[in-house]
C-alpha cells in the first residue's frame, strides 16, 4: 500500500473511498459554498482554459484561497 493509502486507512476511510471520492466531495462543498469556479480551480489544481490566466497568471493568492476554504461546511 502506498503512503496515501496508509494515511487514508489511518484516518478511517473505507477502501471504496478513493482519492477522487474525496476530491469530488470537496468540489461539491466548494460549489455549494458559492466559491467562484476560477478560485475553486486553483484550490483543486485544475488548469484554467484561457491563455491569459492559464499560462500567464500564477493564480489567486493564498489568502483568497484560504478565505474560500473557510466558507466550507461539512
PDB file of N, CA, C, O and CB in Angstrom:
ATOM      1  N   UNK A   1       0.863  -1.174   0.000  1.00  0.00           N
ATOM      2  CA  UNK A   1       0.000   0.000   0.000  1.00  0.00           C
ATOM      3  C   UNK A   1       0.912   1.240   0.000  1.00  0.00           C
ATOM      4  O   UNK A   1       1.931   1.281   0.689  1.00  0.00           O
ATOM      5  CB  UNK A   1      -0.983  -0.004   1.247  1.00  0.00           C
ATOM      6  N   UNK A   2       0.519   2.239  -0.786  1.00  0.00           N
ATOM      7  CA  UNK A   2       1.329   3.460  -0.837  1.00  0.00           C
ATOM      8  C   UNK A   2       1.040   4.357   0.374  1.00  0.00           C
ATOM      9  O   UNK A   2       0.135   4.090   1.165  1.00  0.00           O
ATOM     10  CB  UNK A   2       1.057   4.232  -2.150  1.00  0.00           C
ATOM     11  N   UNK A   3       1.828   5.415   0.492  1.00  0.00           N
ATOM     12  CA  UNK A   3       1.703   6.304   1.660  1.00  0.00           C
ATOM     13  C   UNK A   3       0.314   6.930   1.759  1.00  0.00           C
ATOM     14  O   UNK A   3      -0.238   7.059   2.851  1.00  0.00           O
ATOM     15  CB  UNK A   3       2.757   7.408   1.596  1.00  0.00           C
ATOM     16  N   UNK A   4      -0.243   7.315   0.621  1.00  0.00           N
ATOM     17  CA  UNK A   4      -1.580   7.912   0.633  1.00  0.00           C
ATOM     18  C   UNK A   4      -2.600   6.893   1.127  1.00  0.00           C
ATOM     19  O   UNK A   4      -3.488   7.230   1.910  1.00  0.00           O
ATOM     20  CB  UNK A   4      -1.967   8.425  -0.775  1.00  0.00           C
ATOM     21  N   UNK A   5      -2.474   5.640   0.669  1.00  0.00           N
ATOM     22  CA  UNK A   5      -3.383   4.587   1.112  1.00  0.00           C
ATOM     23  C   UNK A   5      -3.275   4.316   2.597  1.00  0.00           C
ATOM     24  O   UNK A   5      -4.282   4.112   3.275  1.00  0.00           O
ATOM     25  CB  UNK A   5      -3.118   3.321   0.351  1.00  0.00           C
ATOM     26  N   UNK A   6      -2.048   4.314   3.103  1.00  0.00           N
ATOM     27  CA  UNK A   6      -1.846   4.110   4.534  1.00  0.00           C
ATOM     28  C   UNK A   6      -2.450   5.246   5.353  1.00  0.00           C
ATOM     29  O   UNK A   6      -3.107   5.011   6.368  1.00  0.00           O
ATOM     30  CB  UNK A   6      -0.359   3.979   4.843  1.00  0.00           C
ATOM     31  N   UNK A   7      -2.224   6.469   4.907  1.00  0.00           N
ATOM     32  CA  UNK A   7      -2.781   7.626   5.610  1.00  0.00           C
ATOM     33  C   UNK A   7      -4.308   7.572   5.585  1.00  0.00           C
ATOM     34  O   UNK A   7      -4.965   7.820   6.595  1.00  0.00           O
ATOM     35  CB  UNK A   7      -2.278   8.947   4.977  1.00  0.00           C
ATOM     36  N   UNK A   8      -4.856   7.247   4.426  1.00  0.00           N
ATOM     37  CA  UNK A   8      -6.307   7.142   4.293  1.00  0.00           C
ATOM     38  C   UNK A   8      -6.863   6.112   5.274  1.00  0.00           C
ATOM     39  O   UNK A   8      -7.866   6.364   5.941  1.00  0.00           O
ATOM     40  CB  UNK A   8      -6.692   6.767   2.849  1.00  0.00           C
ATOM     41  N   UNK A   9      -6.210   4.949   5.361  1.00  0.00           N
ATOM     42  CA  UNK A   9      -6.659   3.894   6.281  1.00  0.00           C
ATOM     43  C   UNK A   9      -6.542   4.353   7.729  1.00  0.00           C
ATOM     44  O   UNK A   9      -7.437   4.094   8.534  1.00  0.00           O
ATOM     45  CB  UNK A   9      -5.840   2.605   6.069  1.00  0.00           C
ATOM     46  N   UNK A  10      -5.452   5.029   8.067  1.00  0.00           N
ATOM     47  CA  UNK A  10      -5.258   5.533   9.434  1.00  0.00           C
ATOM     48  C   UNK A  10      -6.338   6.542   9.816  1.00  0.00           C
ATOM     49  O   UNK A  10      -6.720   6.638  10.982  1.00  0.00           O
ATOM     50  CB  UNK A  10      -3.871   6.176   9.572  1.00  0.00           C
ATOM     51  N   UNK A  11      -6.825   7.292   8.831  1.00  0.00           N
ATOM     52  CA  UNK A  11      -7.856   8.298   9.092  1.00  0.00           C
ATOM     53  C   UNK A  11      -9.262   7.701   9.119  1.00  0.00           C
ATOM     54  O   UNK A  11     -10.235   8.406   9.385  1.00  0.00           O
ATOM     55  CB  UNK A  11      -7.787   9.390   8.043  1.00  0.00           C
ATOM     56  N   UNK A  12      -9.366   6.394   8.841  1.00  0.00           N
ATOM     57  CA  UNK A  12     -10.650   5.715   8.954  1.00  0.00           C
ATOM     58  C   UNK A  12     -11.469   5.668   7.678  1.00  0.00           C
ATOM     59  O   UNK A  12     -12.646   5.311   7.724  1.00  0.00           O
ATOM     60  CB  UNK A  12     -11.444   6.363   9.997  1.00  0.00           C
ATOM     61  N   UNK A  13     -10.879   6.019   6.535  1.00  0.00           N
ATOM     62  CA  UNK A  13     -11.611   5.938   5.271  1.00  0.00           C
ATOM     63  C   UNK A  13     -11.701   4.496   4.813  1.00  0.00           C
ATOM     64  O   UNK A  13     -10.761   3.725   5.002  1.00  0.00           O
ATOM     65  CB  UNK A  13     -10.938   6.801   4.190  1.00  0.00           C
ATOM     66  N   UNK A  14     -12.820   4.125   4.214  1.00  0.00           N
ATOM     67  CA  UNK A  14     -13.023   2.783   3.683  1.00  0.00           C
ATOM     68  C   UNK A  14     -12.280   2.624   2.364  1.00  0.00           C
ATOM     69  O   UNK A  14     -11.890   3.610   1.739  1.00  0.00           O
ATOM     70  CB  UNK A  14     -14.522   2.493   3.496  1.00  0.00           C
ATOM     71  N   UNK A  15     -12.086   1.372   1.941  1.00  0.00           N
ATOM     72  CA  UNK A  15     -11.352   1.082   0.703  1.00  0.00           C
ATOM     73  C   UNK A  15     -12.022   1.704  -0.522  1.00  0.00           C
ATOM     74  O   UNK A  15     -11.339   2.139  -1.449  1.00  0.00           O
ATOM     75  CB  UNK A  15     -11.228  -0.425   0.509  1.00  0.00           C
ATOM     76  N   UNK A  16     -13.361   1.748  -0.529  1.00  0.00           N
ATOM     77  CA  UNK A  16     -14.067   2.302  -1.697  1.00  0.00           C
ATOM     78  C   UNK A  16     -14.030   3.833  -1.742  1.00  0.00           C
ATOM     79  O   UNK A  16     -14.427   4.436  -2.739  1.00  0.00           O
ATOM     80  CB  UNK A  16     -15.515   1.834  -1.695  1.00  0.00           C
ATOM     81  N   UNK A  17     -13.560   4.448  -0.678  1.00  0.00           N
ATOM     82  CA  UNK A  17     -13.426   5.905  -0.651  1.00  0.00           C
ATOM     83  C   UNK A  17     -12.042   6.268  -1.186  1.00  0.00           C
ATOM     84  O   UNK A  17     -11.080   6.435  -0.437  1.00  0.00           O
ATOM     85  CB  UNK A  17     -13.639   6.473   0.800  1.00  0.00           C
ATOM     86  N   UNK A  18     -11.986   6.382  -2.492  1.00  0.00           N
ATOM     87  CA  UNK A  18     -10.716   6.662  -3.155  1.00  0.00           C
ATOM     88  C   UNK A  18     -10.458   8.169  -3.177  1.00  0.00           C
ATOM     89  O   UNK A  18     -11.335   8.973  -2.864  1.00  0.00           O
ATOM     90  CB  UNK A  18     -10.712   6.088  -4.593  1.00  0.00           C
ATOM     91  N   UNK A  19      -9.243   8.523  -3.553  1.00  0.00           N
ATOM     92  CA  UNK A  19      -8.835   9.925  -3.588  1.00  0.00           C
ATOM     93  C   UNK A  19      -9.838  10.777  -4.355  1.00  0.00           C
ATOM     94  O   UNK A  19     -10.186  11.871  -3.913  1.00  0.00           O
ATOM     95  CB  UNK A  19      -7.452  10.058  -4.214  1.00  0.00           C
ATOM     96  N   UNK A  20     -10.308  10.283  -5.507  1.00  0.00           N
ATOM     97  CA  UNK A  20     -11.230  11.091  -6.305  1.00  0.00           C
ATOM     98  C   UNK A  20     -12.597  11.245  -5.639  1.00  0.00           C
ATOM     99  O   UNK A  20     -13.314  12.202  -5.927  1.00  0.00           O
ATOM    100  CB  UNK A  20     -11.399  10.473  -7.679  1.00  0.00           C
ATOM    101  N   UNK A  21     -12.965  10.322  -4.759  1.00  0.00           N
ATOM    102  CA  UNK A  21     -14.202  10.489  -3.987  1.00  0.00           C
ATOM    103  C   UNK A  21     -14.068  11.691  -3.059  1.00  0.00           C
ATOM    104  O   UNK A  21     -14.986  12.500  -2.929  1.00  0.00           O
ATOM    105  CB  UNK A  21     -14.528   9.204  -3.170  1.00  0.00           C
ATOM    106  N   UNK A  22     -12.916  11.791  -2.421  1.00  0.00           N
ATOM    107  CA  UNK A  22     -12.661  12.913  -1.515  1.00  0.00           C
ATOM    108  C   UNK A  22     -12.628  14.215  -2.309  1.00  0.00           C
ATOM    109  O   UNK A  22     -13.180  15.229  -1.881  1.00  0.00           O
ATOM    110  CB  UNK A  22     -11.327  12.711  -0.743  1.00  0.00           C
ATOM    111  N   UNK A  23     -11.973  14.178  -3.471  1.00  0.00           N
ATOM    112  CA  UNK A  23     -11.880  15.349  -4.340  1.00  0.00           C
ATOM    113  C   UNK A  23     -13.262  15.796  -4.822  1.00  0.00           C
ATOM    114  O   UNK A  23     -13.560  16.989  -4.879  1.00  0.00           O
ATOM    115  CB  UNK A  23     -10.977  15.048  -5.541  1.00  0.00           C
ATOM    116  N   UNK A  24     -14.095  14.816  -5.166  1.00  0.00           N
ATOM    117  CA  UNK A  24     -15.450  15.123  -5.632  1.00  0.00           C
ATOM    118  C   UNK A  24     -16.265  15.775  -4.508  1.00  0.00           C
ATOM    119  O   UNK A  24     -16.999  16.734  -4.745  1.00  0.00           O
ATOM    120  CB  UNK A  24     -16.159  13.837  -6.135  1.00  0.00           C
ATOM    121  N   UNK A  25     -16.131  15.254  -3.298  1.00  0.00           N
ATOM    122  CA  UNK A  25     -16.825  15.837  -2.147  1.00  0.00           C
ATOM    123  C   UNK A  25     -16.363  17.263  -1.917  1.00  0.00           C
ATOM    124  O   UNK A  25     -17.185  18.156  -1.711  1.00  0.00           O
ATOM    125  CB  UNK A  25     -16.591  14.995  -0.884  1.00  0.00           C
ATOM    126  N   UNK A  26     -15.045  17.488  -1.950  1.00  0.00           N
ATOM    127  CA  UNK A  26     -14.513  18.836  -1.766  1.00  0.00           C
ATOM    128  C   UNK A  26     -15.044  19.780  -2.840  1.00  0.00           C
ATOM    129  O   UNK A  26     -15.438  20.907  -2.539  1.00  0.00           O
ATOM    130  CB  UNK A  26     -12.979  18.816  -1.790  1.00  0.00           C
ATOM    131  N   UNK A  27     -15.056  19.328  -4.082  1.00  0.00           N
ATOM    132  CA  UNK A  27     -15.550  20.165  -5.175  1.00  0.00           C
ATOM    133  C   UNK A  27     -17.011  20.543  -4.955  1.00  0.00           C
ATOM    134  O   UNK A  27     -17.401  21.687  -5.186  1.00  0.00           O
ATOM    135  CB  UNK A  27     -15.388  19.444  -6.518  1.00  0.00           C
ATOM    136  N   UNK A  28     -17.816  19.585  -4.512  1.00  0.00           N
ATOM    137  CA  UNK A  28     -19.231  19.855  -4.236  1.00  0.00           C
ATOM    138  C   UNK A  28     -19.384  20.859  -3.099  1.00  0.00           C
ATOM    139  O   UNK A  28     -20.206  21.772  -3.180  1.00  0.00           O
ATOM    140  CB  UNK A  28     -19.969  18.554  -3.889  1.00  0.00           C
ATOM    141  N   UNK A  29     -18.598  20.693  -2.046  1.00  0.00           N
ATOM    142  CA  UNK A  29     -18.652  21.633  -0.919  1.00  0.00           C
ATOM    143  C   UNK A  29     -18.251  23.040  -1.359  1.00  0.00           C
ATOM    144  O   UNK A  29     -18.870  24.022  -0.951  1.00  0.00           O
ATOM    145  CB  UNK A  29     -17.735  21.156   0.224  1.00  0.00           C
ATOM    146  N   UNK A  30     -17.227  23.132  -2.183  1.00  0.00           N
ATOM    147  CA  UNK A  30     -16.780  24.434  -2.690  1.00  0.00           C
ATOM    148  C   UNK A  30     -17.883  25.092  -3.510  1.00  0.00           C
ATOM    149  O   UNK A  30     -18.173  26.277  -3.345  1.00  0.00           O
ATOM    150  CB  UNK A  30     -15.501  24.278  -3.543  1.00  0.00           C
ATOM    151  N   UNK A  31     -18.493  24.309  -4.394  1.00  0.00           N
ATOM    152  CA  UNK A  31     -19.565  24.857  -5.233  1.00  0.00           C
ATOM    153  C   UNK A  31     -20.749  25.306  -4.386  1.00  0.00           C
ATOM    154  O   UNK A  31     -21.293  26.388  -4.606  1.00  0.00           O
ATOM    155  CB  UNK A  31     -20.025  23.818  -6.265  1.00  0.00           C
ATOM    156  N   UNK A  32     -21.156  24.477  -3.411  1.00  0.00           N
ATOM    157  CA  UNK A  32     -22.291  24.819  -2.561  1.00  0.00           C
ATOM    158  C   UNK A  32     -22.015  26.014  -1.659  1.00  0.00           C
ATOM    159  O   UNK A  32     -22.947  26.675  -1.201  1.00  0.00           O
ATOM    160  CB  UNK A  32     -22.674  23.634  -1.719  1.00  0.00           C
ATOM    161  N   UNK A  33     -20.741  26.295  -1.400  1.00  0.00           N
ATOM    162  CA  UNK A  33     -20.374  27.456  -0.586  1.00  0.00           C
ATOM    163  C   UNK A  33     -20.343  28.738  -1.411  1.00  0.00           C
ATOM    164  O   UNK A  33     -20.103  29.822  -0.881  1.00  0.00           O
ATOM    165  CB  UNK A  33     -19.015  27.231   0.068  1.00  0.00           C
ATOM    166  N   UNK A  34     -20.590  28.604  -2.722  1.00  0.00           N
ATOM    167  CA  UNK A  34     -20.630  29.789  -3.579  1.00  0.00           C
ATOM    168  C   UNK A  34     -19.260  30.315  -3.973  1.00  0.00           C
ATOM    169  O   UNK A  34     -19.127  31.478  -4.352  1.00  0.00           O
ATOM    170  CB  UNK A  34     -21.383  30.871  -2.894  1.00  0.00           C
ATOM    171  N   UNK A  35     -18.242  29.467  -3.887  1.00  0.00           N
ATOM    172  CA  UNK A  35     -16.889  29.886  -4.274  1.00  0.00           C
ATOM    173  C   UNK A  35     -16.840  29.973  -5.800  1.00  0.00           C
ATOM    174  O   UNK A  35     -17.247  29.028  -6.476  1.00  0.00           O
ATOM    175  CB  UNK A  35     -15.794  28.885  -3.724  1.00  0.00           C
ATOM    176  N   UNK A  36     -16.354  31.081  -6.355  1.00  0.00           N
ATOM    177  CA  UNK A  36     -16.256  31.198  -7.813  1.00  0.00           C
ATOM    178  C   UNK A  36     -15.404  30.066  -8.407  1.00  0.00           C
ATOM    179  O   UNK A  36     -14.426  29.626  -7.803  1.00  0.00           O
ATOM    180  CB  UNK A  36     -15.658  32.565  -8.197  1.00  0.00           C
ATOM    181  N   UNK A  37     -15.793  29.613  -9.583  1.00  0.00           N
ATOM    182  CA  UNK A  37     -15.144  28.460 -10.199  1.00  0.00           C
ATOM    183  C   UNK A  37     -13.653  28.669 -10.451  1.00  0.00           C
ATOM    184  O   UNK A  37     -12.878  27.718 -10.354  1.00  0.00           O
ATOM    185  CB  UNK A  37     -15.825  28.133 -11.494  1.00  0.00           C
ATOM    186  N   UNK A  38     -13.241  29.886 -10.771  1.00  0.00           N
ATOM    187  CA  UNK A  38     -11.817  30.112 -11.030  1.00  0.00           C
ATOM    188  C   UNK A  38     -10.980  29.968  -9.763  1.00  0.00           C
ATOM    189  O   UNK A  38      -9.843  29.502  -9.827  1.00  0.00           O
ATOM    190  CB  UNK A  38     -11.606  31.496 -11.633  1.00  0.00           C
ATOM    191  N   UNK A  39     -11.529  30.363  -8.608  1.00  0.00           N
ATOM    192  CA  UNK A  39     -10.819  30.156  -7.343  1.00  0.00           C
ATOM    193  C   UNK A  39     -10.827  28.664  -7.003  1.00  0.00           C
ATOM    194  O   UNK A  39      -9.821  28.127  -6.538  1.00  0.00           O
ATOM    195  CB  UNK A  39     -11.471  30.991  -6.192  1.00  0.00           C
ATOM    196  N   UNK A  40     -11.958  27.997  -7.235  1.00  0.00           N
ATOM    197  CA  UNK A  40     -12.047  26.557  -6.994  1.00  0.00           C
ATOM    198  C   UNK A  40     -11.016  25.809  -7.834  1.00  0.00           C
ATOM    199  O   UNK A  40     -10.393  24.865  -7.348  1.00  0.00           O
ATOM    200  CB  UNK A  40     -13.463  26.042  -7.307  1.00  0.00           C
ATOM    201  N   UNK A  41     -10.831  26.218  -9.082  1.00  0.00           N
ATOM    202  CA  UNK A  41      -9.844  25.571  -9.953  1.00  0.00           C
ATOM    203  C   UNK A  41      -8.444  25.680  -9.357  1.00  0.00           C
ATOM    204  O   UNK A  41      -7.678  24.718  -9.402  1.00  0.00           O
ATOM    205  CB  UNK A  41      -9.871  26.197 -11.360  1.00  0.00           C
ATOM    206  N   UNK A  42      -8.107  26.826  -8.807  1.00  0.00           N
ATOM    207  CA  UNK A  42      -6.795  26.993  -8.174  1.00  0.00           C
ATOM    208  C   UNK A  42      -6.655  26.095  -6.948  1.00  0.00           C
ATOM    209  O   UNK A  42      -5.600  25.494  -6.742  1.00  0.00           O
ATOM    210  CB  UNK A  42      -6.576  28.460  -7.777  1.00  0.00           C
ATOM    211  N   UNK A  43      -7.696  25.997  -6.139  1.00  0.00           N
ATOM    212  CA  UNK A  43      -7.650  25.158  -4.940  1.00  0.00           C
ATOM    213  C   UNK A  43      -7.480  23.688  -5.319  1.00  0.00           C
ATOM    214  O   UNK A  43      -6.713  22.960  -4.690  1.00  0.00           O
ATOM    215  CB  UNK A  43      -8.928  25.348  -4.097  1.00  0.00           C
ATOM    216  N   UNK A  44      -8.202  23.264  -6.348  1.00  0.00           N
ATOM    217  CA  UNK A  44      -8.189  21.859  -6.761  1.00  0.00           C
ATOM    218  C   UNK A  44      -7.039  21.507  -7.695  1.00  0.00           C
ATOM    219  O   UNK A  44      -6.829  20.335  -8.008  1.00  0.00           O
ATOM    220  CB  UNK A  44      -9.483  21.522  -7.430  1.00  0.00           C
ATOM    221  N   UNK A  45      -6.297  22.510  -8.139  1.00  0.00           N
ATOM    222  CA  UNK A  45      -5.166  22.247  -9.015  1.00  0.00           C
ATOM    223  C   UNK A  45      -5.543  22.002 -10.456  1.00  0.00           C
ATOM    224  O   UNK A  45      -4.794  21.359 -11.191  1.00  0.00           O
ATOM    225  CB  UNK A  45      -4.414  21.087  -8.514  1.00  0.00           C
ATOM    226  N   UNK A  46      -6.689  22.500 -10.873  1.00  0.00           N
ATOM    227  CA  UNK A  46      -7.120  22.345 -12.262  1.00  0.00           C
ATOM    228  C   UNK A  46      -6.554  23.464 -13.118  1.00  0.00           C
ATOM    229  O   UNK A  46      -6.344  24.583 -12.649  1.00  0.00           O
ATOM    230  CB  UNK A  46      -8.654  22.324 -12.359  1.00  0.00           C
ATOM    231  N   UNK A  47      -6.316  23.147 -14.365  1.00  0.00           N
ATOM    232  CA  UNK A  47      -5.836  24.162 -15.296  1.00  0.00           C
ATOM    233  C   UNK A  47      -6.976  25.089 -15.668  1.00  0.00           C
ATOM    234  O   UNK A  47      -8.145  24.704 -15.663  1.00  0.00           O
ATOM    235  CB  UNK A  47      -5.229  23.515 -16.559  1.00  0.00           C
ATOM    236  N   UNK A  48      -6.609  26.325 -15.991  1.00  0.00           N
ATOM    237  CA  UNK A  48      -7.596  27.287 -16.468  1.00  0.00           C
ATOM    238  C   UNK A  48      -7.557  27.292 -17.991  1.00  0.00           C
ATOM    239  O   UNK A  48      -6.503  27.110 -18.599  1.00  0.00           O
ATOM    240  CB  UNK A  48      -7.325  28.717 -15.891  1.00  0.00           C
ATOM    241  N   UNK A  49      -8.709  27.501 -18.589  1.00  0.00           N
ATOM    242  CA  UNK A  49      -8.866  27.327 -20.032  1.00  0.00           C
ATOM    243  C   UNK A  49      -8.254  28.441 -20.874  1.00  0.00           C
ATOM    244  O   UNK A  49      -7.941  28.217 -22.043  1.00  0.00           O
ATOM    245  CB  UNK A  49     -10.308  27.217 -20.356  1.00  0.00           C
ATOM    246  N   UNK A  50      -8.080  29.610 -20.321  1.00  0.00           N
ATOM    247  CA  UNK A  50      -7.610  30.717 -21.140  1.00  0.00           C
ATOM    248  C   UNK A  50      -6.100  30.894 -21.059  1.00  0.00           C
ATOM    249  O   UNK A  50      -5.478  30.539 -20.057  1.00  0.00           O
ATOM    250  CB  UNK A  50      -8.296  31.994 -20.724  1.00  0.00           C
ATOM    251  N   UNK A  51      -5.529  31.431 -22.092  1.00  0.00           N
ATOM    252  CA  UNK A  51      -4.085  31.708 -22.099  1.00  0.00           C
ATOM    253  C   UNK A  51      -3.764  32.774 -21.064  1.00  0.00           C
ATOM    254  O   UNK A  51      -2.750  32.685 -20.372  1.00  0.00           O
ATOM    255  CB  UNK A  51      -3.611  32.160 -23.508  1.00  0.00           C
ATOM    256  N   UNK A  52      -4.616  33.775 -20.955  1.00  0.00           N
ATOM    257  CA  UNK A  52      -4.352  34.880 -20.034  1.00  0.00           C
ATOM    258  C   UNK A  52      -4.130  34.394 -18.619  1.00  0.00           C
ATOM    259  O   UNK A  52      -3.119  34.730 -18.003  1.00  0.00           O
ATOM    260  CB  UNK A  52      -5.494  35.869 -20.059  1.00  0.00           C
ATOM    261  N   UNK A  53      -5.055  33.610 -18.090  1.00  0.00           N
ATOM    262  CA  UNK A  53      -4.933  33.137 -16.713  1.00  0.00           C
ATOM    263  C   UNK A  53      -4.260  31.772 -16.632  1.00  0.00           C
ATOM    264  O   UNK A  53      -3.542  31.496 -15.671  1.00  0.00           O
ATOM    265  CB  UNK A  53      -6.301  33.072 -16.062  1.00  0.00           C
ATOM    266  N   UNK A  54      -4.478  30.923 -17.616  1.00  0.00           N
ATOM    267  CA  UNK A  54      -3.927  29.579 -17.598  1.00  0.00           C
ATOM    268  C   UNK A  54      -2.421  29.529 -17.802  1.00  0.00           C
ATOM    269  O   UNK A  54      -1.756  28.621 -17.303  1.00  0.00           O
ATOM    270  CB  UNK A  54      -4.588  28.760 -18.640  1.00  0.00           C
ATOM    271  N   UNK A  55      -1.883  30.494 -18.529  1.00  0.00           N
ATOM    272  CA  UNK A  55      -0.454  30.494 -18.828  1.00  0.00           C
ATOM    273  C   UNK A  55       0.289  31.588 -18.080  1.00  0.00           C
ATOM    274  O   UNK A  55       1.358  31.346 -17.520  1.00  0.00           O
ATOM    275  CB  UNK A  55      -0.235  30.654 -20.312  1.00  0.00           C
ATOM    276  N   UNK A  56      -0.271  32.785 -18.070  1.00  0.00           N
ATOM    277  CA  UNK A  56       0.476  33.934 -17.572  1.00  0.00           C
ATOM    278  C   UNK A  56       0.236  34.286 -16.107  1.00  0.00           C
ATOM    279  O   UNK A  56       0.977  35.094 -15.546  1.00  0.00           O
ATOM    280  CB  UNK A  56       0.152  35.102 -18.396  1.00  0.00           C
ATOM    281  N   UNK A  57      -0.765  33.709 -15.484  1.00  0.00           N
ATOM    282  CA  UNK A  57      -1.043  34.020 -14.080  1.00  0.00           C
ATOM    283  C   UNK A  57      -0.501  32.920 -13.176  1.00  0.00           C
ATOM    284  O   UNK A  57      -0.512  31.745 -13.542  1.00  0.00           O
ATOM    285  CB  UNK A  57      -2.558  34.202 -13.850  1.00  0.00           C
ATOM    286  N   UNK A  58      -0.035  33.300 -12.017  1.00  0.00           N
ATOM    287  CA  UNK A  58       0.385  32.302 -11.026  1.00  0.00           C
ATOM    288  C   UNK A  58      -0.777  31.907 -10.122  1.00  0.00           C
ATOM    289  O   UNK A  58      -0.600  31.098  -9.211  1.00  0.00           O
ATOM    290  CB  UNK A  58       1.549  32.840 -10.180  1.00  0.00           C
ATOM    291  N   UNK A  59      -1.949  32.459 -10.358  1.00  0.00           N
ATOM    292  CA  UNK A  59      -3.137  32.069  -9.616  1.00  0.00           C
ATOM    293  C   UNK A  59      -3.484  33.029  -8.496  1.00  0.00           C
ATOM    294  O   UNK A  59      -2.810  34.034  -8.271  1.00  0.00           O
ATOM    295  CB  UNK A  59      -2.954  30.703  -9.057  1.00  0.00           C
ATOM    296  N   UNK A  60      -4.546  32.691  -7.808  1.00  0.00           N
ATOM    297  CA  UNK A  60      -5.028  33.519  -6.718  1.00  0.00           C
ATOM    298  C   UNK A  60      -4.081  33.440  -5.525  1.00  0.00           C
ATOM    299  O   UNK A  60      -3.334  32.473  -5.372  1.00  0.00           O
ATOM    300  CB  UNK A  60      -6.440  33.097  -6.309  1.00  0.00           C
ATOM    301  N   UNK A  61      -4.121  34.452  -4.698  1.00  0.00           N
ATOM    302  CA  UNK A  61      -3.267  34.479  -3.510  1.00  0.00           C
ATOM    303  C   UNK A  61      -3.702  33.406  -2.525  1.00  0.00           C
ATOM    304  O   UNK A  61      -4.842  32.942  -2.539  1.00  0.00           O
ATOM    305  CB  UNK A  61      -3.305  35.867  -2.841  1.00  0.00           C
ATOM    306  N   UNK A  62      -2.776  33.033  -1.685  1.00  0.00           N
ATOM    307  CA  UNK A  62      -3.078  32.060  -0.630  1.00  0.00           C
ATOM    308  C   UNK A  62      -4.195  32.583   0.265  1.00  0.00           C
ATOM    309  O   UNK A  62      -5.052  31.811   0.696  1.00  0.00           O
ATOM    310  CB  UNK A  62      -1.816  31.754   0.212  1.00  0.00           C
ATOM    311  N   UNK A  63      -4.198  33.864   0.544  1.00  0.00           N
ATOM    312  CA  UNK A  63      -5.232  34.477   1.393  1.00  0.00           C
ATOM    313  C   UNK A  63      -6.617  34.291   0.782  1.00  0.00           C
ATOM    314  O   UNK A  63      -7.554  33.927   1.492  1.00  0.00           O
ATOM    315  CB  UNK A  63      -4.943  35.980   1.599  1.00  0.00           C
ATOM    316  N   UNK A  64      -6.769  34.535  -0.531  1.00  0.00           N
ATOM    317  CA  UNK A  64      -8.080  34.375  -1.170  1.00  0.00           C
ATOM    318  C   UNK A  64      -8.527  32.912  -1.158  1.00  0.00           C
ATOM    319  O   UNK A  64      -9.705  32.624  -0.944  1.00  0.00           O
ATOM    320  CB  UNK A  64      -8.038  34.898  -2.616  1.00  0.00           C
ATOM    321  N   UNK A  65      -7.598  31.998  -1.383  1.00  0.00           N
ATOM    322  CA  UNK A  65      -7.954  30.576  -1.360  1.00  0.00           C
ATOM    323  C   UNK A  65      -8.324  30.136   0.053  1.00  0.00           C
ATOM    324  O   UNK A  65      -9.267  29.365   0.233  1.00  0.00           O
ATOM    325  CB  UNK A  65      -6.792  29.719  -1.895  1.00  0.00           C
ATOM    326  N   UNK A  66      -7.602  30.610   1.041  1.00  0.00           N
ATOM    327  CA  UNK A  66      -7.923  30.277   2.432  1.00  0.00           C
ATOM    328  C   UNK A  66      -9.293  30.830   2.821  1.00  0.00           C
ATOM    329  O   UNK A  66     -10.067  30.150   3.494  1.00  0.00           O
ATOM    330  CB  UNK A  66      -6.841  30.827   3.381  1.00  0.00           C
ATOM    331  N   UNK A  67      -9.595  32.052   2.405  1.00  0.00           N
ATOM    332  CA  UNK A  67     -10.911  32.640   2.686  1.00  0.00           C
ATOM    333  C   UNK A  67     -12.015  31.788   2.063  1.00  0.00           C
ATOM    334  O   UNK A  67     -13.075  31.606   2.663  1.00  0.00           O
ATOM    335  CB  UNK A  67     -10.988  34.093   2.151  1.00  0.00           C
ATOM    336  N   UNK A  68     -11.769  31.267   0.861  1.00  0.00           N
ATOM    337  CA  UNK A  68     -12.755  30.419   0.197  1.00  0.00           C
ATOM    338  C   UNK A  68     -12.932  29.109   0.964  1.00  0.00           C
ATOM    339  O   UNK A  68     -14.059  28.649   1.151  1.00  0.00           O
ATOM    340  CB  UNK A  68     -12.334  30.137  -1.260  1.00  0.00           C
ATOM    341  N   UNK A  69     -11.840  28.512   1.403  1.00  0.00           N
ATOM    342  CA  UNK A  69     -11.912  27.244   2.131  1.00  0.00           C
ATOM    343  C   UNK A  69     -12.629  27.423   3.472  1.00  0.00           C
ATOM    344  O   UNK A  69     -13.332  26.519   3.922  1.00  0.00           O
ATOM    345  CB  UNK A  69     -10.499  26.675   2.358  1.00  0.00           C
ATOM    346  N   UNK A  70     -12.459  28.560   4.096  1.00  0.00           N
ATOM    347  CA  UNK A  70     -13.131  28.828   5.381  1.00  0.00           C
ATOM    348  C   UNK A  70     -14.650  28.886   5.237  1.00  0.00           C
ATOM    349  O   UNK A  70     -15.370  28.789   6.231  1.00  0.00           O
ATOM    350  CB  UNK A  70     -12.624  30.142   5.975  1.00  0.00           C
ATOM    351  N   UNK A  71     -15.137  29.042   4.015  1.00  0.00           N
ATOM    352  CA  UNK A  71     -16.583  29.094   3.779  1.00  0.00           C
ATOM    353  C   UNK A  71     -17.215  27.707   3.774  1.00  0.00           C
ATOM    354  O   UNK A  71     -18.440  27.591   3.808  1.00  0.00           O
ATOM    355  CB  UNK A  71     -16.871  29.791   2.461  1.00  0.00           C
ATOM    356  N   UNK A  72     -16.399  26.651   3.733  1.00  0.00           N
ATOM    357  CA  UNK A  72     -16.925  25.293   3.617  1.00  0.00           C
ATOM    358  C   UNK A  72     -17.492  24.786   4.927  1.00  0.00           C
ATOM    359  O   UNK A  72     -16.990  25.097   6.007  1.00  0.00           O
ATOM    360  CB  UNK A  72     -15.847  24.355   3.137  1.00  0.00           C
ATOM    361  N   UNK A  73     -18.542  24.003   4.810  1.00  0.00           N
ATOM    362  CA  UNK A  73     -19.146  23.353   5.973  1.00  0.00           C
ATOM    363  C   UNK A  73     -19.446  21.920   5.580  1.00  0.00           C
ATOM    364  O   UNK A  73     -20.122  21.680   4.579  1.00  0.00           O
ATOM    365  CB  UNK A  73     -20.447  24.099   6.456  1.00  0.00           C
ATOM    366  N   UNK A  74     -18.953  20.969   6.351  1.00  0.00           N
ATOM    367  CA  UNK A  74     -19.166  19.559   6.038  1.00  0.00           C
ATOM    368  C   UNK A  74     -20.122  18.942   7.029  1.00  0.00           C
ATOM    369  O   UNK A  74     -20.429  17.754   6.932  1.00  0.00           O
ATOM    370  CB  UNK A  74     -17.843  18.795   6.033  1.00  0.00           C
TER     371      UNK A  74
END
